[in-house]
Every structure is written in C-alpha cells, then in structure tokens.
C-alpha cells in the first residue's frame, strides 16, 4: 500500500529471491508510485529503472515505486538503475543487514537469498542532486505482469469513435434558433484500470443558448476498454454564435476535469426547412372485462390536441400525425371511471422521451423523420368500480328489504281467521295492479281446506246454502302464502317473488306458536345509466313466530328469522360476479280487534328491523369489493275502519278506510347513478280507501286507492289497484 504524505512518500519493495548477477533479460519501467512488477514469467535477470516520474509526493512530483514479486518459480538477478539524478543513498536490507549501494547510477543488488524478504530503499529529491530531498521506500505489492501498472485514461467522443481532445471544440454547425437539439456523447476508457466518473457532466459559460437536461451516464464505473454514453439537450436562443463548456469529471490522473467547448451558430427559422416526425397514439383498455371507453388528449402539437379515441375490443389507434421535431407533450384527460396504468413509446431512437404516468403525460422526443408510437393503457379506476358496485348492490338489497318487510304475513289476521283468508276459501288467488305494476298472490292452509271440506259435506247433507255452523278448529296447521310483483319504473324494472310457508300449533284460544320459512327471488334491471346495470338473487329466512290474544280486544304477534342469500351483480354492464349475504329479521305488532254492529275497528302498531350484510369478494377485474351492511328499521301505526253489509242472497259489501303512519327510523336509502341519495327517512303517512265485494259463490273483488307521502318533503306515491280473489276449491 502506498501512502502519500505531506513531506514524503513511502514505498517498500520486497525482493523475494535474488539470483546471480547477469545481463538483464527483462526490463520494467513503472511511472507512478503504485506500480507492480511481478516476475511471473520466471525471468532470470531483471532491470528496474527508477526514473522519478509520477505525481504522488505533495500532489506534484512524486516517488516512483517498483513493486516486485518473484512469483515465476525461479531465482532472479535484479538490477536497480537510478535515472535522472533523482535518487540518492540507494540501499538494500536483507536478513537484517543493510548495504548502501550509492547515489545515482546503475546498481546490482548483492546476491542474497532474501529468505525473509529484501527491502530496497532510496532517498528521493524533488529536483536533481543539489536540492532538498525526502525519503522514499519501495514496497512489495500485489499481483500483475511486469510492465506499466493499470491506469485509467478518459477520452470523450462524438460521434462514437471520434475523439474530442481535452480543451478541444465540438463544432455543431448551423442550428435553428429556438429548436431543441439533443447530442449523444461517448466516454471511452482507453486505459487499463477502471475509470470512475464523478456524477453527471456539467455545463458552464452558456452564451446565446439554453442547455436543458443532461442525462446521467449509463454507468459511473467504466471498465478498461469500455464505454458509456450521456445526452446533452440544448436550444440556441437566437441567431448568431452560441457556445457552452461541457465538463466531464473523473479520477483520470492528468485529465480529472475533461472540458469540451461546444460551439455553433443559431440560424433563422426561415432559413432552413422545419424537420418533422410522426406520432401515433394507441389506446388500450385492460383486462378484456374492463370493456371500452372514449378517451381524449391534450397536447402542445395542434394535430394531437383534442384527439379523441373510442376503443372497440379494448383498443383504438390514431392516424400517424405529423409534428415538428423537438419536445411534444401529450396528456390524457381525466376520464371518470378510468385510471391510466402505463405509457410506452417505441421508435424514439435516442430514448429521449419522458414518461410521467402519475400526471398522465409523456413528453415525446421527436427527431427528424422519426415515427414514434406511444401506447396509453387504462384500467378501470378501482375506487370508481368499488363505489359503483357497492351502489348497485346496496340499491338491490334495499329494495328487496322493503319488499320483504312490506309483505310480511299478517299473523294477527291468521290468528283471528285461523287461515281462512278472511272468507273461508281453502285456496285464494289474487291479482292486483295499476298502469305499470302488477302483483299476483295466493294463500292456503290445511285448516282452510278442512273447513271447506266440512262446509261441502254439510251442503251435501242439508242442501245447498246450508250454514256449516261453528266448528272447533284443528290445533295443528300447515300453510303457505306467495306473492309475485313486477315494478316497472322510469329508473328500474324489478321482479320479486316471495313464498312464505309454515306450520303452527294452537295451544289454546289465546296462544299460537309456529315455525315459518321464507324464500325470495329478485331480479332488478337499472335504466338510469347507459351501462344497464343489474342484480338478481335468491334468499331464505327461517325462524319461529307467535300470536297471542293478550286481551279480548288485543292481539300480539311477532317473529324472528335468520338466513342467507346468493346473488349475481353486473355493476358496469360488462361482466357478472357472484356475492353472498347473511341476513336477519325481527318483527312485532299489536293489533286491536273491536266490533260494533256492522262496524269493525282494527288499529295496529308494529315495528320491523331487517339487516343484510354483503360479504367481501374479488370481482372480475381483480378488485376487492369490501363488505357492507344494509339495514331497514321501520315503525308503522294507524287505524282501519270497515263497514260490513251482507244481503239475504249472500252478497257481501265492505267499504273500508285507513291511515297508517310510517317512519323508517333506519332507512335503506336508494342512491342514483348520479350519486343522489333518495332519503326515505322521516315520518310520513299513507291513506288508503276502497271496498270489498264478496260474491255468493266465493269470488271477491277488492278495489283500493292510496296516497303515500303525506308529510314527506321529497317522497310521494299514489295509485290504485283492483284485486280479484278466486277460490280454487
């Protein structure tokens, strides 16, 4: 190892083996203080010149070091020759004995075996004999062949292979003022050691020119015989001479700051034809399930500014648009629901284009006659996909929850009538509807069938029209009730089917307990967007119920149920995914049962709470859709008054009117595609009136009109229905 001190340089040469004095057959000259001379070839005679060249002593003239290893496998004779009167007091120490050889001249080391190593020392002068001197040591070094030590040597070239001397000029010729120019420089290492560059080259002394970005070299460690490149971009400011100094810093011993003067002449833009190239934009969407879209672009090049591409089959390609050579910026506009994922350009020979995906922009480096193709690839914006998917699912579950809660079986009526559908029919079938909606329903029970059978038997025995009389109802009953409804509105179309079935046991005239199962099917198509979103699914609930007469005029009923649903959703009109839910329902109601002559009065108050949780899942775009819970809490209360009139020949006429207050204290709101929430919270009232006509042969006709939304600010609904019930016994 060599240490360069303020007052001296220290070097040590270990002579591993010395042979007899002979005429030298190998000659080594090492011009600096880190040289290595190895006798790898097994030379018998070596000549080492001490020339005093190099620069490691105080940063100026330094001591020369010859690092000798006799690793050739044979003895060698070594001569040390002091050249140029720089070395004095040359001496050798072997086996602890020091022998002074002299000052200048040609010395042959004594024939010593150097068993423990030989140390050659000399004193070194900064000038020939007569000046002050410092002490120099020659030290044993590492491996290497006899000859010059490895040394780095920088050479700057443009174009590659054409050298520009340190301090030389790189002539640019005539360049159009205001037009950007990019030049590629080559850094060559023509030496034998690694050349270490010091960062990115710099510029200074800019005259009538603006130097833009300077590219970093491909590598800062340039191996022996290797090259690297870097780009310099400049723009002449005006007509006339322009220049700047380019500096490449490295650890080259004598050219640590390699300077090149870049010079040229700015010319009038009208003096020469404008150089041009072409740009083609390709727009891709990914993956295939993402579908197509329309994408627009802004640019400082007129032909590209306002460009619009509508993909088909996930891709679209623009025409090749001619632009002036230079930097051309192209920015993709923000497209709702989409996110730019990559930008890739081909055809840029010097790879000078700059991609900025975060800002949806690419600055394209267009050189003369280049045909550049840039591909913008978009994916669906995950946040938008999650938001829209959860909106469609939430609306679907909310509307289904409203149907489930609104069509829950009337357990109080079941308790009063014993499953007779109000008219003693074993199987009732009803149709009701208005201009756009229709509802079909049926109801039956084992108890009703038994009653019908008994009545038929009595008529057979006693004659047609005989009164079946009063019977003791069976304690055990199995029943079913179904509803199908189609709602066709401006925003959406829904088909809903509900089937309730159960069995119960009447423990006494005041208590009935049972188990109810519910199956529902829902299909919804949304029309408020061009994407035609949709959702469909089936679900079930099962749980116990009870009905009890807690007072001669009061009936308490309630039920609880738990279940699941299995669903499909198409949130963007492009693909369909599956999702599942867990759900539960609790409900309770108190109903009054008052009669006064032909008048009946049935006030009621009830509360229902429904909760359904959509489970998290990964959709077709590989986006995780988080879970969400939709709840509906509803309280209802109000009276119903009915007048019952029956003719002698069996016709029954029953007009009725009722008002019910409705409060969704935990609303299941609907959100439109435009993000507007339709709030159904708050207190409102529904008024209903109509009449029932029951015919002697069991058919019934029920005409009803209603107005819903009394007291509500943003909600109103009104209409009417005609219900026909036909017994199928």
C-alpha positions in Angstrom: 0.0 0.0 0.0 1.3 3.5 -0.8 0.7 6.5 1.5 1.4 10.0 0.1 2.4 12.2 2.9 3.0 15.9 3.1 6.7 15.5 3.4 7.4 12.1 1.9 6.1 9.1 0.0 6.7 5.7 1.4 7.2 2.6 -0.7 8.7 -0.8 0.0 9.8 -3.4 -2.4 10.3 -6.9 -1.2 12.7 -9.0 -3.3 11.5 -12.5 -2.8 14.5 -14.2 -4.4 17.8 -13.0 -5.9 19.9 -15.0 -8.4 23.4 -14.4 -9.6 24.4 -11.1 -11.4 23.8 -11.4 -15.2 22.9 -9.4 -18.2 19.3 -8.4 -17.7 16.7 -10.1 -19.9 13.6 -8.2 -18.8 13.1 -4.5 -18.3 10.4 -2.8 -16.2 9.6 0.8 -16.0 6.7 1.9 -13.8 5.9 5.7 -14.0 4.0 6.1 -10.7 4.2 5.2 -7.1 1.7 2.3 -7.3 3.4 0.1 -9.9 3.7 -3.6 -9.6 6.4 -5.7 -11.2 5.9 -9.4 -10.9 8.4 -12.0 -12.2 5.5 -14.2 -13.3 7.4 -15.4 -16.4 10.3 -16.7 -14.3 12.9 -14.3 -15.8 16.4 -14.9 -14.6 17.5 -11.3 -14.9 15.5 -8.1 -14.3 16.3 -4.5 -14.8 14.3 -1.9 -12.9 14.6 1.8 -13.8 14.0 4.4 -11.2 13.0 7.4 -13.3 11.4 9.7 -10.8 8.2 10.2 -12.9 4.8 10.3 -11.4 2.9 12.6 -9.1 2.2 11.5 -5.6 4.6 13.5 -3.5 2.8 16.6 -2.2 0.5 16.5 -5.2 3.3 17.4 -7.6 6.4 15.4 -8.4 6.3 12.1 -6.6 8.3 9.0 -6.0 8.3 6.0 -8.3 7.6 2.6 -6.9 8.5 -0.7 -8.3 6.6 -3.4 -6.6 8.4 -6.7 -7.3 7.2 -10.3 -6.7 9.4 -13.2 -7.9 6.5 -15.4 -8.5 7.8 -17.2 -11.6 9.2 -20.0 -9.7 12.9 -19.4 -10.2 15.7 -17.3 -8.8 16.3 -13.9 -10.4 19.1 -11.3 -10.5 17.8 -7.8 -10.0 19.5 -4.6 -11.1 18.2 -1.2 -9.8 19.2 1.7 -12.0 18.8 5.3 -10.8 17.9 7.6 -13.7 17.8 11.4 -13.8 19.7 12.1 -10.6 16.5 11.9 -8.5 17.5 9.1 -6.2 20.3 9.1 -3.7 21.5 6.8 -0.9 20.1 3.7 -2.6 20.3 0.8 -0.2 19.0 -2.7 0.4 18.3 -4.6 3.6 18.3 -8.3 3.6 18.2 -10.6 6.6 18.7 -7.6 8.8 21.8 -6.4 7.0 21.7 -3.1 5.2 24.0 -2.4 2.3 24.4 1.1 0.8 24.6 1.0 -3.0 25.3 4.7 -3.7 23.5 7.7 -5.2 22.9 7.9 -9.0 23.9 5.2 -11.3 23.4 1.6 -12.1 23.4 -0.8 -9.1 23.2 -4.6 -8.9 21.7 -6.0 -5.8 24.1 -8.3 -3.9 23.5 -11.9 -4.3 21.5 -12.6 -1.1 18.9 -15.3 -0.6 16.3 -12.9 0.7 14.8 -15.8 2.8 13.0 -13.3 4.9 12.5 -10.7 2.1 14.7 -8.0 0.8 13.9 -4.3 1.3 15.1 -1.7 -1.2 15.2 1.9 0.0 16.3 5.2 -1.5 16.1 8.9 -0.8 14.2 11.0 -3.4 14.7 14.6 -4.5 12.0 16.9 -5.8 14.8 18.1 -8.2 18.1 16.7 -9.3 21.0 16.4 -6.9 21.6 19.7 -5.0 18.1 20.3 -3.7 16.3 19.1 -0.6 15.1 15.5 -0.6 12.7 13.3 1.1 12.9 9.6 1.9 11.3 7.1 -0.4 10.6 3.4 0.2 9.9 0.7 -2.4 7.5 -1.9 -1.1 6.4 -5.3 -2.1 3.0 -5.1 -3.9 0.3 -7.4 -5.3 0.0 -9.4 -8.5 0.5 -8.2 -12.0 2.7 -8.7 -15.0 6.0 -6.9 -15.5 5.3 -3.6 -17.2 3.2 -0.5 -16.7 0.7 -0.6 -13.8 -3.1 -0.4 -14.6 -4.1 3.2 -15.2 -7.4 4.8 -16.4 -7.5 7.1 -19.4 -10.5 9.2 -20.4 -11.5 10.0 -23.9 -14.7 12.0 -24.8 -16.1 11.3 -28.3 -18.8 12.4 -30.6 -19.8 10.6 -32.6 -18.6 7.3 -31.0 -15.0 6.7 -32.2 -14.2 10.3 -33.0 -12.2 11.8 -30.1 -12.5 15.4 -28.9 -9.4 16.5 -27.1 -9.4 17.8 -23.6 -9.9 21.5 -24.1 -11.0 20.9 -27.7 -14.1 22.1 -29.6 -17.1 20.1 -30.6 -18.5 22.0 -33.7 -22.3 22.0 -34.0 -22.5 23.8 -37.2 -25.7 25.8 -38.0 -28.7 25.1 -35.7 -32.1 26.6 -36.0 -32.7 29.1 -33.2 -35.5 28.0 -30.9 -35.3 24.4 -31.9 -34.1 21.8 -29.4 -31.1 19.7 -30.2 -30.0 16.5 -28.5 -26.4 15.2 -28.8 -25.1 11.9 -27.5 -21.5 11.9 -26.2 -19.4 8.8 -25.6 -17.0 8.4 -22.7 -14.3 5.9 -23.6 -11.8 4.4 -21.1 -8.6 3.7 -23.2 -6.6 2.8 -20.1 -6.1 -0.4 -18.3 -7.8 0.5 -14.9 -11.4 1.3 -14.2 -12.3 4.9 -14.9 -14.6 6.3 -12.1 -16.8 9.2 -13.2 -17.8 11.9 -10.7 -21.6 12.2 -11.2 -23.4 13.7 -14.2 -21.4 16.0 -16.5 -21.9 19.7 -16.0 -22.1 22.8 -18.3 -20.9 26.4 -17.8 -20.4 29.6 -19.7 -23.7 29.4 -21.7 -23.8 32.0 -24.4 -26.9 32.5 -26.6 -28.0 29.0 -25.7 -30.2 27.3 -23.1 -28.9 23.9 -22.0 -31.7 21.6 -20.8 -31.5 18.2 -19.3 -28.1 16.5 -19.2 -28.6 12.7 -19.0 -26.7 10.7 -16.5 -24.1 8.4 -17.9 -25.2 4.8 -18.2 -22.6 3.8 -15.6 -20.2 5.8 -13.4 -17.6 3.0 -13.3 -16.2 2.5 -16.9 -14.1 -0.6 -17.2 -10.8 -0.8 -19.1 -11.6 -0.6 -22.8 -15.3 0.0 -22.1 -17.6 3.0 -23.0 -20.7 4.7 -21.7 -22.9 7.5 -23.1 -24.8 10.5 -22.0 -27.1 13.0 -23.7 -27.0 16.8 -23.7 -30.0 18.8 -24.9 -29.7 22.5 -25.8 -31.6 25.1 -27.7 -30.0 28.1 -29.4 -31.7 31.2 -28.1 -31.3 33.5 -31.1 -29.4 33.8 -34.4 -25.7 34.1 -34.1 -22.9 32.3 -32.4 -23.6 30.1 -29.4 -21.4 28.1 -27.1 -21.1 26.4 -23.7 -18.4 24.4 -21.9 -19.1 20.8 -21.1 -17.1 19.2 -18.3 -16.7 15.5 -17.5 -15.2 14.9 -14.1 -13.4 11.6 -13.3 -10.4 10.1 -11.5 -8.2 10.3 -14.6 -4.7 11.2 -13.2 -4.0 14.0 -15.6 -7.5 14.9 -17.0 -9.6 14.9 -13.9 -11.8 17.6 -15.5 -12.2 16.9 -19.2 -13.5 20.1 -20.8 -15.1 20.4 -24.3 -16.2 23.7 -25.8 -19.5 23.1 -27.7 -19.9 25.8 -30.4 -22.2 26.5 -33.2 -24.3 29.2 -35.0 -28.0 29.9 -34.5 -29.8 30.5 -37.7 -33.2 32.0 -38.6 -36.1 29.5 -38.5 -37.0 30.6 -42.0 -33.5 29.9 -43.3 -33.9 26.1 -43.4 -36.9 23.7 -43.7 -38.5 22.5 -40.5 -37.6 19.0 -39.5 -40.6 16.8 -38.7 -41.6 13.3 -37.5 -44.8 11.5 -36.8 -46.6 10.4 -33.6 -49.2 7.7 -33.4 -51.3 7.2 -30.3 -52.7 3.7 -29.4 -55.3 3.5 -26.6 -55.8 0.1 -24.9 -58.1 -0.9 -22.0 -57.2 -3.9 -19.8 -58.3 -6.5 -19.0 -60.8 -7.6 -21.6 -63.6 -7.4 -18.9 -62.9 -3.7 -18.4 -64.7 -3.0 -21.7 -64.4 0.0 -23.9 -64.4 3.8 -23.4 -63.8 7.1 -25.1 -60.6 8.9 -24.2 -59.4 12.4 -25.1 -56.0 14.0 -25.1 -54.4 17.5 -24.9 -51.1 18.5 -26.5 -48.9 21.4 -27.5 -49.0 19.9 -31.0 -52.1 21.0 -32.9 -52.7 17.7 -34.6 -52.8 15.9 -31.2 -54.6 18.5 -29.1 -58.3 17.4 -28.7 -57.6 13.9 -30.1 -60.4 11.5 -29.2 -60.2 7.7 -29.4 -63.1 5.4 -28.7 -61.9 1.8 -28.1 -63.6 -1.2 -29.7 -62.5 -4.6 -28.5 -60.3 -2.9 -25.9 -58.2 -0.9 -28.4 -58.1 2.1 -30.7 -55.4 3.6 -32.9 -55.0 7.2 -34.2 -53.6 8.1 -37.6 -49.9 9.0 -37.8 -49.9 12.7 -37.0 -47.0 14.9 -38.4 -45.4 17.2 -35.8 -42.3 19.4 -35.7 -39.1 17.9 -34.4 -38.5 18.6 -30.8 -40.3 18.0 -27.5 -44.0 17.2 -27.9 -46.1 16.8 -24.7 -49.2 14.6 -24.9 -51.5 14.4 -21.8 -54.5 12.1 -21.4 -57.5 13.9 -20.0 -59.1 12.6 -16.8 -61.8 10.1 -17.7 -64.3 9.3 -14.9 -64.1 5.6 -14.0 -60.7 5.0 -15.6 -57.1 5.1 -14.4 -54.0 5.3 -16.6 -51.7 2.4 -15.8 -48.8 2.6 -18.3 -47.4 4.7 -21.2 -44.9 3.1 -23.5 -43.3 4.6 -26.6 -41.4 3.0 -29.5 -39.5 4.5 -32.4 -37.6 7.1 -30.3 -34.0 6.3 -31.4 -32.2 8.2 -28.6 -34.8 7.2 -25.9 -35.2 10.8 -25.0 -38.9 10.7 -24.3 -40.0 11.3 -20.7 -43.0 9.3 -19.2 -45.0 10.7 -16.3 -47.8 8.2 -15.6 -48.8 10.0 -12.3 -49.7 13.1 -14.4 -51.0 11.1 -17.4 -48.3 12.7 -19.6 -45.5 11.8 -21.9 -43.0 14.3 -23.4 -42.0 12.8 -26.7 -38.6 13.5 -28.1 -39.2 13.7 -31.8 -36.2 13.8 -34.0 -36.2 14.3 -37.8 -38.0 11.6 -39.7 -38.8 9.6 -36.6 -42.1 7.6 -36.5 -43.0 7.3 -32.8 -45.8 5.2 -31.5 -47.0 5.8 -27.9 -49.4 3.3 -26.2 -51.6 4.5 -23.3 -53.1 1.6 -21.3 -56.0 2.2 -19.0 -57.6 0.1 -16.3 -60.9 0.7 -14.5 -60.4 3.0 -11.6 -60.6 0.8 -8.5 -62.2 3.4 -6.4 -64.9 4.0 -9.0 -65.5 0.3 -9.5 -65.9 -0.2 -5.8 -68.2 2.8 -5.4 -70.5 1.8 -8.3 -70.5 -1.9 -7.4 -71.5 -1.2 -3.8 -74.1 1.3 -5.0 -75.8 -1.3 -7.3 -75.7 -4.0 -4.6 -76.9 -1.6 -1.9 -79.9 -0.5 -4.1 -80.7 -4.1 -4.9 -80.6 -5.2 -1.2 -82.5 -2.1 -0.1 -85.4 -2.6 -2.5 -85.5 -6.3 -1.7 -85.6 -5.4 2.1 -88.5 -3.1 1.5 -90.4 -5.8 -0.3 -89.7 -8.4 2.4 -90.7 -6.1 5.2 -93.8 -4.7 3.4 -95.1 -8.2 2.5 -94.6 -10.0 5.8 -97.5 -12.3 6.6 -100.3 -10.8 8.8 -100.0 -13.1 11.8 -102.8 -11.2 13.6 -105.2 -12.0 10.8 -104.0 -15.5 10.7 -104.7 -15.8 14.4 -108.3 -14.3 14.0 -109.4 -16.2 10.9 -107.5 -19.5 11.5 -106.1 -19.5 8.0 -109.3 -19.0 6.1 -108.1 -16.0 4.0 -111.0 -14.0 5.5 -113.7 -15.8 3.5 -113.2 -19.4 4.4 -111.6 -20.3 1.0 -109.2 -23.2 1.0 -107.1 -21.6 -1.7 -107.2 -17.9 -2.6 -105.7 -16.4 -5.7 -105.5 -12.7 -6.2 -104.4 -10.3 -9.0 -103.9 -6.6 -8.5 -102.2 -3.9 -10.5 -102.1 -0.4 -11.9 -100.8 1.2 -15.1 -97.3 -0.1 -14.8 -97.2 -2.6 -11.9 -98.8 -6.0 -11.3 -99.0 -8.3 -8.3 -100.1 -11.9 -8.1 -100.7 -13.7 -4.8 -102.1 -16.8 -3.3 -102.8 -18.2 0.2 -103.9 -21.5 1.5 -103.7 -23.7 4.6 -104.6 -27.1 5.8 -107.1 -25.7 8.3 -108.9 -23.8 5.5 -109.1 -26.9 3.4 -110.6 -28.8 6.3 -113.2 -26.1 6.8 -114.1 -26.1 3.1 -114.4 -29.9 3.2 -116.7 -29.7 6.2 -118.8 -27.0 4.6 -119.2 -29.0 1.4 -120.2 -32.1 3.4 -122.9 -30.1 5.2 -124.2 -28.6 1.9 -124.5 -32.1 0.5 -126.5 -33.4 3.5 -128.6 -30.4 4.4 -128.9 -28.7 1.0 -127.1 -26.0 -0.9 -126.5 -22.9 1.1 -126.6 -24.6 4.4 -124.6 -22.9 7.2 -121.6 -25.1 8.1 -122.0 -23.9 11.7 -119.4 -23.3 14.2 -116.6 -25.9 14.5 -113.7 -26.3 16.8 -110.6 -25.6 14.7 -107.7 -28.1 14.5 -104.8 -27.2 16.7 -102.2 -28.1 14.1 -102.0 -26.3 10.7 -99.7 -26.1 7.7 -100.0 -23.0 5.5 -98.4 -21.2 2.5 -98.6 -17.8 1.1 -97.0 -16.5 -2.1 -96.6 -13.1 -3.8 -95.2 -12.1 -7.2 -94.8 -8.5 -8.0 -93.4 -6.6 -11.0 -92.5 -2.9 -10.6 -91.7 -1.0 -13.8 -90.5 2.5 -13.1 -88.5 5.1 -15.0 -85.2 4.2 -13.3 -85.5 0.5 -12.9 -87.5 -2.6 -13.5 -87.9 -5.2 -10.8 -89.4 -8.7 -10.5 -89.9 -10.0 -7.0 -91.2 -13.4 -5.8 -91.9 -14.2 -2.2 -93.1 -17.6 -0.7 -93.9 -18.0 3.0 -94.7 -21.3 4.4 -95.0 -22.6 7.9 -96.7 -24.8 10.4 -98.1 -23.9 13.8 -99.8 -25.3 16.8 -102.6 -23.6 18.7 -102.0 -24.3 22.3 -105.2 -22.6 23.3 -107.7 -20.0 22.1 -105.1 -17.3 23.2 -101.8 -18.7 22.1 -100.4 -19.9 18.7 -96.7 -20.9 18.1 -95.1 -21.8 14.8 -92.1 -22.0 12.6 -92.0 -20.0 9.3 -89.7 -20.3 6.3 -89.4 -17.7 3.6 -88.0 -18.0 0.1 -87.5 -14.9 -2.0 -86.4 -14.3 -5.6 -85.5 -10.9 -7.0 -84.4 -9.7 -10.4 -83.6 -6.0 -10.9 -82.5 -4.1 -14.0 -81.5 -0.4 -13.7 -82.2 2.0 -16.5 -80.7 5.2 -15.2 -77.3 4.6 -16.8 -76.1 3.6 -20.3 -74.4 0.6 -18.7 -77.7 -1.2 -17.9 -76.6 -2.5 -14.5 -78.4 -5.4 -13.0 -78.6 -7.7 -10.0 -80.5 -10.8 -9.2 -80.6 -13.3 -6.4 -82.4 -15.8 -4.2 -82.5 -15.9 -0.5 -84.2 -17.5 2.5 -85.1 -16.8 6.1 -86.3 -19.2 8.7 -87.4 -18.8 12.3 -90.2 -19.0 14.9 -93.3 -16.9 15.3 -96.1 -16.5 17.8 -99.6 -14.9 18.0 -101.4 -14.4 21.3 -104.5 -12.7 22.5 -103.3 -10.7 25.4 -106.7 -9.0 25.9 -110.1 -9.8 24.5 -109.6 -6.9 22.0 -105.8 -7.0 21.6 -103.6 -9.5 19.6 -99.8 -9.5 19.9 -97.8 -11.2 17.2 -94.1 -11.4 16.4 -91.4 -13.4 14.7 -87.6 -13.7 14.3 -85.7 -15.2 11.3 -82.2 -15.8 10.1 -80.9 -16.7 6.6 -78.7 -16.1 3.7 -78.9 -15.0 0.0 -77.0 -16.0 -3.1 -76.7 -13.3 -5.8 -75.3 -12.0 -9.1 -74.4 -8.5 -9.9 -73.4 -6.7 -13.2 -72.3 -3.3 -11.9 -71.0 -1.8 -15.1 -72.9 -3.7 -17.7 -69.7 -5.5 -18.7 -69.3 -8.6 -16.5 -71.2 -10.6 -13.8 -69.9 -11.5 -10.4 -71.3 -13.6 -7.5 -71.8 -12.3 -4.0 -73.4 -13.8 -0.9 -75.1 -12.2 2.2 -76.1 -13.1 5.7 -79.4 -11.6 6.9 -81.9 -11.5 9.8 -85.3 -10.1 10.6 -87.3 -9.3 13.7 -90.8 -8.0 13.8 -93.5 -7.3 16.4 -97.1 -5.9 16.2 -100.1 -5.2 18.4 -103.5 -5.2 16.7 -106.8 -4.1 18.1 -109.9 -6.2 17.4 -113.1 -4.2 18.0 -116.6 -4.7 16.6 -119.8 -2.6 17.0 -122.7 -3.9 15.0 -121.6 -4.0 11.3 -118.6 -1.9 12.1 -115.1 -3.3 12.8 -112.2 -1.2 14.0 -108.6 -2.6 13.7 -105.9 -0.2 14.9 -102.4 -1.6 14.8 -98.8 -0.6 15.7 -95.7 -2.6 14.7 -92.0 -2.4 14.3 -89.7 -4.3 12.0 -86.0 -4.4 11.6 -84.1 -6.1 8.8 -80.3 -6.4 8.3 -78.4 -7.9 5.4 -74.6 -8.0 5.1 -72.9 -8.4 1.8 -69.7 -10.4 2.1 -66.4 -9.1 0.7 -65.4 -10.6 -2.7 -62.9 -10.2 -5.6 -64.5 -9.2 -8.8 -63.7 -10.0 -12.4 -61.3 -7.0 -12.6 -59.4 -8.5 -9.6 -60.6 -5.6 -7.4 -61.6 -6.4 -3.9 -65.2 -5.2 -3.2 -65.5 -4.6 0.5 -68.4 -5.9 2.6 -71.3 -3.6 3.5 -74.4 -3.9 5.7 -77.8 -2.6 4.6 -80.4 -2.1 7.3 -84.1 -1.2 7.3 -85.8 -0.2 10.6 -89.5 0.7 10.2 -92.3 1.6 12.6 -95.9 1.6 11.4 -99.1 2.5 13.3 -102.7 3.5 12.3 -106.4 2.6 12.4 -108.5 0.8 9.8 -112.3 1.1 9.9 -114.6 -1.3 8.0 -118.4 -1.5 7.5 -119.7 -5.0 6.7 -123.0 -5.3 4.8 -124.5 -8.6 3.7 -127.6 -9.2 1.6 -130.0 -12.1 2.0 -128.8 -13.8 -1.1 -125.2 -14.0 0.1 -123.6 -10.9 -1.4 -121.2 -9.1 1.0 -120.2 -5.4 0.7 -117.5 -4.0 2.9 -116.1 -0.4 2.3 -113.1 0.5 4.3 -110.7 3.4 5.0 -107.5 3.5 6.9 -104.5 5.7 7.7 -101.1 4.4 8.6 -98.1 6.4 9.8 -94.8 5.1 8.6 -91.4 6.0 10.0 -88.2 4.5 8.6 -86.0 5.3 11.6 -83.1 3.4 10.0 -83.8 3.9 6.2 -82.5 1.7 3.4 -81.8 4.6 1.0 -81.5 4.4 -2.7 -78.6 6.1 -4.5 -78.9 7.1 -8.1 -76.2 6.6 -10.7 -75.5 10.4 -10.4 -74.8 9.9 -6.7 -78.0 11.5 -5.5 -79.4 9.8 -2.3 -83.2 9.3 -2.2 -83.7 9.7 1.5 -86.7 7.7 2.8 -86.2 8.6 6.5 -88.6 10.8 8.3 -92.2 10.4 9.2 -94.9 10.1 6.5 -98.4 8.8 6.3 -100.3 6.6 3.9 -104.0 6.9 3.4 -106.0 4.1 1.8 -109.6 3.5 1.0 -111.7 1.1 -1.0 -114.3 -1.5 -0.9 -114.6 -5.3 -1.0 -117.3 -7.2 -2.8 -117.7 -10.9 -1.9 -120.0 -12.9 -4.2 -122.1 -15.8 -3.1 -120.0 -18.4 -4.9 -116.9 -17.2 -3.1 -115.2 -14.9 -5.6 -114.2 -11.5 -4.3 -113.4 -8.1 -5.8 -111.3 -5.5 -3.9 -110.8 -2.1 -5.3 -108.4 0.2 -3.5 -106.8 3.6 -3.9 -104.0 5.0 -1.9 -101.8 8.1 -1.4 -98.4 7.6 0.3 -96.2 10.5 1.3 -98.3 12.7 3.5 -95.9 14.9 5.4 -92.9 13.9 3.5 -90.8 16.5 1.6 -89.2 14.5 -1.2 -91.5 11.5 -1.4 -94.9 10.8 -2.8 -96.7 7.8 -4.3 -100.3 7.3 -5.3 -102.3 4.9 -7.3 -104.9 2.2 -7.1 -105.4 -1.4 -7.6 -108.1 -4.0 -8.3 -107.7 -7.3 -6.6 -109.7 -10.4 -7.7 -109.7 -13.4 -5.4 -110.8 -16.7 -6.9 -111.2 -19.8 -4.6 -109.8 -22.9 -6.4 -111.8 -25.5 -4.4 
